[in-house]
């Protein structure tokens, strides 16, 4: 298990606790729907960081970046101001330039929102095979190495 200020990585995925702030909500204290995308982005970023991959170094040294190709979100229950929520991120299929991820936002045991995300590696605006360093750590983490 890897633990740091960016959450916990274990065999069940990456878990990032977050507090819902006033700025995340609408006038009624319920999280505005677009902010769930921000929470999911933070979860994906911290997941990659917990795997030991430096996204800034990949961009600076190799010109590689990651972009969301598609995302399907199901809003099940609202998160509220001051809630402590957890973003869980699990890696799925890796194929060429793409990585599938499943993400869940919970309040305790209660599932609030889920997302299926397809992330694509790009270089110079074009799809680029996922970097070997990321492929290796994902395979090792998923028990495929």
FENBELSUL-V643764 format. One record per pair of residues at least 24 apart in sequence whose ideal C-beta (glycine too) atoms are under 10 Angstrom apart, sorted by the first residue. I is the first residue (numbers start at 1). J is the second residue. Records with the same first field share a line. If there is no record, write none. Layout:
I=J / J
//
This chain:
1=50
2=49 / 50 / 51 / 52 / 141
3=50
4=46 / 49 / 50
5=46
6=42 / 43 / 45 / 46 / 47 / 48 / 49 / 50
7=42 / 43 / 46 / 47 / 49 / 50 / 86 / 87 / 88 / 89
8=46 / 50 / 86
9=46 / 47 / 49 / 50 / 51 / 52 / 89 / 141
10=50 / 141
11=141 / 142 / 143
12=88 / 90
13=43 / 47 / 87 / 88 / 89 / 90 / 91 / 101 / 102 / 103 / 104 / 141
14=43 / 44 / 45 / 46 / 47 / 48 / 49 / 50 / 51 / 87 / 88 / 89 / 90 / 91 / 101 / 103 / 141
15=43 / 46 / 47 / 50 / 86 / 87 / 88 / 89 / 104 / 106
16=40 / 42 / 43 / 44 / 45 / 46 / 47 / 50 / 85 / 86 / 87 / 88 / 89 / 103 / 105
17=84 / 85 / 86 / 87 / 106
18=42 / 43 / 46 / 79 / 83 / 84 / 85 / 86 / 87 / 105
19=81 / 82 / 83 / 84 / 85
20=78 / 79 / 80 / 81 / 82 / 83 / 84 / 85 / 107
21=81 / 82
22=81 / 82
23=81
24=79 / 80 / 81 / 83 / 85
25=78 / 79 / 80 / 81 / 82 / 83
26=78 / 81
28=78 / 80 / 81
29=78 / 79 / 80 / 81 / 82 / 83
30=78 / 79 / 80 / 81
31=75 / 78 / 79 / 80 / 81 / 83 / 85 / 105 / 112 / 113
33=73 / 75 / 78 / 113
35=79
36=73 / 75 / 79 / 85 / 87 / 103 / 105 / 112 / 113 / 114 / 115
37=68 / 71 / 73 / 113 / 115 / 117
39=79 / 85 / 86 / 87 / 103 / 105 / 112 / 113 / 115
40=68 / 71 / 73 / 87 / 89 / 101 / 103 / 104 / 105 / 113 / 114 / 115 / 117
41=68 / 71 / 87 / 103 / 117
42=87 / 89
43=86 / 87 / 88 / 89 / 101 / 103 / 104 / 105 / 115 / 117
44=68 / 87 / 89 / 91 / 99 / 101 / 103 / 115 / 117 / 119
45=89
46=87 / 89
47=87 / 88 / 89 / 90 / 91 / 101 / 103 / 141
48=89 / 91 / 99 / 119 / 134 / 137 / 138
50=89 / 137 / 141
51=91 / 133 / 134 / 136 / 137 / 138 / 140 / 141
52=133 / 134 / 137 / 141
53=131 / 133 / 134 / 136 / 137 / 138
54=133
55=131 / 134
57=133
58=121 / 123 / 131 / 133 / 134
59=123
62=123 / 128 / 131 / 133
63=122 / 123 / 124 / 128
64=97 / 121 / 122 / 123 / 124 / 128 / 129 / 130 / 131 / 134
65=120 / 121 / 122 / 123 / 124 / 125 / 128
66=97 / 99 / 119 / 120 / 121 / 122 / 130 / 134
67=97 / 118 / 119 / 120 / 121 / 122 / 125 / 127
68=101 / 115 / 117 / 118 / 119 / 120
69=97 / 98 / 99 / 100 / 117 / 118 / 119 / 120 / 122 / 127
70=98 / 100 / 116 / 117 / 118 / 119 / 120
71=101 / 103 / 115 / 116 / 117 / 118 / 119
72=114 / 115 / 116 / 117 / 118
73=103 / 105 / 113 / 114 / 115 / 116 / 117
74=104 / 111 / 112 / 113 / 114 / 115 / 116
75=105 / 112 / 113 / 114 / 115
76=104 / 105 / 110 / 111 / 112 / 113 / 114
77=105 / 106 / 107 / 110 / 111 / 112 / 113
78=107 / 112 / 113
79=105 / 106 / 107 / 110 / 112 / 113
80=107 / 112
83=107 / 108 / 112
84=108
85=110 / 112 / 113
86=112
87=113 / 115
88=114
89=115 / 117
90=142
91=119 / 134 / 137 / 138 / 139 / 141 / 142
92=116 / 117 / 118 / 138 / 142
93=118
94=129 / 130 / 134 / 135 / 138 / 139 / 142 / 144
95=129 / 130
96=120 / 121 / 127 / 128 / 129 / 130
97=121 / 122 / 123 / 126 / 127 / 128 / 129 / 130
98=127 / 129 / 130
99=130 / 134 / 135 / 138
//
